[in-house]
Amino acid sequence: MTPPTEAEWLQLAQKAALQAYSPYSRVQVGCVLRSQSGIIYTGCNVENASYGLTICAERNAVFQAVAAEGPSLRIAELAVIAIGHEFPPCGACRQVIAEFATDTTTVLFLEKGQPVRRRMAELLPSGFSGAELR
């Protein structure tokens, strides 16, 4: 199986974004991730009138992957897109992604209309690892 191109990967994220429930921000965000086992998961943002209960697309996708594969999940790559906007994952999502990332995990998003791919260590250089709690 040939891995998807960056354009195809972003199209998958956009397809997920079309499922978003975003009546408050009106920003539809979609995420697609591939686990190291090769399975693809998607997520979209789901807002709530109590804003703190809103879930971002990236966390939605990660949590679905963990629910399917268990705590040993490792993310190979992830793409996120917001329809009509451009931004990378928020800080909370970066921390959640980092929990299941490896040194080679990449995140793809749009910046100035162009696909940008970054390693998690670049997006979250001093993330909390929780290793000292284990």
Kinemage of the C-alpha trace (Angstrom):
@kinemage 1
@onewidth
@group {chain A} dominant
@subgroup {mainchain}
@vectorlist {calphas} color= white
{ca met a 1} P 0.000 0.000 0.000
{ca thr a 2} L 1.412 3.363 -1.050
{ca pro a 3} L 1.327 5.974 1.722
{ca pro a 4} L -0.926 8.954 0.990
{ca thr a 5} L 0.639 12.112 -0.407
{ca glu a 6} L 0.529 15.270 1.711
{ca ala a 7} L -2.388 16.526 -0.398
{ca glu a 8} L -4.298 13.244 0.065
{ca trp a 9} L -3.514 13.260 3.792
{ca leu a 10} L -4.884 16.805 4.143
{ca gln a 11} L -7.970 15.815 2.109
{ca leu a 12} L -8.660 13.036 4.613
{ca ala a 13} L -8.385 15.564 7.446
{ca gln a 14} L -10.722 17.928 5.575
{ca lys a 15} L -13.261 15.133 5.105
{ca ala a 16} L -13.184 14.595 8.883
{ca ala a 17} L -13.591 18.357 9.439
{ca leu a 18} L -16.872 18.299 7.518
{ca gln a 19} L -18.288 16.161 10.356
{ca ala a 20} L -17.441 18.761 13.033
{ca tyr a 21} L -20.022 20.080 15.466
{ca ser a 22} L -18.954 23.704 15.814
{ca pro a 23} L -21.996 25.959 16.316
{ca tyr a 24} L -20.095 28.368 18.605
{ca ser a 25} L -16.763 28.998 16.880
{ca arg a 26} L -18.002 27.965 13.433
{ca val a 27} L -14.516 26.560 12.840
{ca gln a 28} L -14.558 23.024 11.472
{ca val a 29} L -11.386 21.121 12.312
{ca gly a 30} L -10.488 17.631 11.177
{ca cys a 31} L -7.643 15.304 12.026
{ca val a 32} L -6.363 12.072 10.582
{ca leu a 33} L -3.661 9.936 12.157
{ca arg a 34} L -1.886 6.750 11.250
{ca ser a 35} L -0.752 4.550 14.070
{ca gln a 36} L 2.473 2.593 13.865
{ca ser a 37} L 0.333 -0.489 13.272
{ca gly a 38} L -0.844 1.176 10.035
{ca ile a 39} L -4.440 1.841 11.055
{ca ile a 40} L -5.933 5.230 10.192
{ca tyr a 41} L -8.180 7.105 12.616
{ca thr a 42} L -10.019 10.382 12.166
{ca gly a 43} L -11.517 12.945 14.483
{ca cys a 44} L -13.319 16.266 14.332
{ca asn a 45} L -13.906 19.001 16.851
{ca val a 46} L -17.071 18.678 18.939
{ca glu a 47} L -18.000 21.875 20.721
{ca asn a 48} L -20.193 22.356 23.763
{ca ala a 49} L -22.023 25.349 25.203
{ca ser a 50} L -19.761 24.888 28.227
{ca tyr a 51} L -16.578 25.638 26.285
{ca gly a 52} L -14.319 23.639 28.605
{ca leu a 53} L -16.135 20.487 27.542
{ca thr a 54} L -15.260 21.012 23.878
{ca ile a 55} L -12.973 18.380 22.353
{ca cys a 56} L -10.502 19.228 19.616
{ca ala a 57} L -10.234 17.124 16.459
{ca glu a 58} L -6.718 15.956 17.308
{ca arg a 59} L -7.655 14.681 20.769
{ca asn a 60} L -10.791 13.095 19.337
{ca ala a 61} L -8.676 11.117 16.836
{ca val a 62} L -6.039 10.160 19.431
{ca phe a 63} L -8.666 8.998 21.921
{ca gln a 64} L -10.385 6.890 19.239
{ca ala a 65} L -7.024 5.315 18.400
{ca val a 66} L -6.311 4.539 22.059
{ca ala a 67} L -9.803 3.075 22.461
{ca ala a 68} L -9.118 0.769 19.496
{ca glu a 69} L -5.451 -0.134 20.062
{ca gly a 70} L -5.009 0.335 23.792
{ca pro a 71} L -2.323 2.120 25.793
{ca ser a 72} L 0.510 0.854 23.625
{ca leu a 73} L -0.693 3.070 20.734
{ca arg a 74} L 2.089 4.984 19.004
{ca ile a 75} L 1.353 7.630 16.383
{ca ala a 76} L 3.357 7.443 13.160
{ca glu a 77} L 1.947 10.610 11.609
{ca leu a 78} L -0.927 13.015 12.007
{ca ala a 79} L -2.517 15.735 9.866
{ca val a 80} L -4.858 18.506 10.954
{ca ile a 81} L -6.815 21.035 8.941
{ca ala a 82} L -9.315 23.766 9.763
{ca ile a 83} L -11.669 24.686 6.963
{ca gly a 84} L -11.044 28.318 6.061
{ca his a 85} L -8.238 28.715 8.622
{ca glu a 86} L -4.644 27.646 9.103
{ca phe a 87} L -3.091 26.665 12.397
{ca pro a 88} L -1.172 23.805 13.987
{ca pro a 89} L -2.546 21.802 16.935
{ca cys a 90} L -3.216 23.793 20.110
{ca gly a 91} L -1.054 23.319 23.196
{ca ala a 92} L -3.398 20.821 24.856
{ca cys a 93} L -3.495 18.713 21.699
{ca arg a 94} L 0.270 18.886 21.328
{ca gln a 95} L 0.663 17.470 24.827
{ca val a 96} L -1.818 14.643 24.145
{ca ile a 97} L -0.171 13.813 20.808
{ca ala a 98} L 3.251 13.812 22.486
{ca glu a 99} L 2.014 11.222 25.002
{ca phe a 100} L 1.655 8.727 22.140
{ca ala a 101} L 4.336 10.038 19.776
{ca thr a 102} L 7.761 8.676 18.993
{ca asp a 103} L 10.919 10.529 18.006
{ca thr a 104} L 9.832 10.260 14.373
{ca thr a 105} L 6.153 11.213 14.688
{ca thr a 106} L 5.282 14.060 12.323
{ca val a 107} L 2.402 16.513 12.255
{ca leu a 108} L 1.180 17.973 8.968
{ca phe a 109} L -0.790 21.236 8.743
{ca leu a 110} L -1.147 24.260 6.485
{ca glu a 111} L 0.882 27.437 6.902
{ca lys a 112} L 0.536 30.290 4.392
{ca gly a 113} L -1.313 27.926 2.077
{ca gln a 114} L 1.461 25.352 2.026
{ca pro a 115} L 1.701 21.969 3.741
{ca val a 116} L 4.147 22.046 6.656
{ca arg a 117} L 5.407 18.911 8.371
{ca arg a 118} L 6.990 19.123 11.836
{ca arg a 119} L 8.248 16.526 14.274
{ca met a 120} L 6.513 16.585 17.641
{ca ala a 121} L 9.754 17.629 19.344
{ca glu a 122} L 9.676 20.799 17.221
{ca leu a 123} L 6.044 21.550 18.082
{ca leu a 124} L 6.416 20.781 21.787
{ca pro a 125} L 10.106 21.118 22.655
{ca ser a 126} L 9.770 20.835 26.443
{ca gly a 127} L 6.601 18.823 26.832
{ca phe a 128} L 5.686 17.120 30.068
{ca ser a 129} L 6.552 13.442 29.751
{ca gly a 130} L 5.184 12.087 32.989
{ca ala a 131} L 8.050 9.562 32.988
{ca glu a 132} L 8.931 10.502 36.554
{ca leu a 133} L 5.400 9.500 37.611
{ca arg a 134} L 5.709 5.963 36.271
